[in-house]
């Protein structure tokens, strides 16, 4: 898959373009929302990546990975309460995200609240 190849090579702009096209063609596929946001964070900005996932969470409200990533973005941007709410939502949807959150650098400011 082209998007994976670009990711492996660190070609974030190219990955973003492919993921954007695939997300628009297949909005029911949650992986394209996440891939586009992941690449956008690296080649453009975390704010743009967040906008993608804010649309994505409307299309996929039960997808924990979107809530988790929105929590990471909010935490990095200093929006502590927003971050905590998003990460708690992800954990409620899939408890595996608790261990991930405790190890994630983006969520370091929330560790005590998540224990």
Helices and strands as residue ranges (DSSP letters): H 2-8, H 12-25, H 30-43, H 46-59, H 64-76, H 80-93, H 96-103, G 105-110, H 111-114
